[in-house]
Amino acid sequence: MKDLVISVKEKIKKLLFVLDELKKENSILKKDIQEHKKQNEIMITKINNLTQKSDLLKINHSIESESDSNYTKKKIDHYIREIDKCINLIDNRNV
């Protein structure tokens, strides 16, 4: 009987050790996840900024190139319509 109790105690100690190790690993993995989330947000922001820059460069290039003048005019018209919509929305809110 005494041997059985000792065996159970040893198994409990091993299990507690494994539990502590798993808790440590879990904590490390949670930190890794948070770091990756932050890096992901940073990358998304960079992608958005680069996309905006790319759009601006395309517009700039199209302005410089006469063959793309129709494209440029359409883009400018589009932006003007968008600005007008925003102004109308602001005006309607203030009413």
C-alpha positions, 0 to 999 in steps of 0.5 A: 500500500505504501508503494502505491501511495508513493507511486501516485505521489510521484505521478502527481509530481510529474503531472504538476511539472508537465502542467507548469511546463505547459503553462510556460509554453502557453504563455510564450505562445500567447506573447508570440501571437500578440507580437504577430498581431502587432506585426500584421497590423503594421504590415497592413498599414504599410500595404495601405500606404503603399497602395495609396502611393501607387495610386498617386504615382499612377495618377501622376504618371497619367497626368504626365502622359498625354495618352492617358489624359482620358484616364486622368480626367475620369479619375479627377471627375470621380474624385470631384463627385466623391468630394461633392457627395461628402459635402452633401452629406455634411450639409445634410447632417447640419440641417 
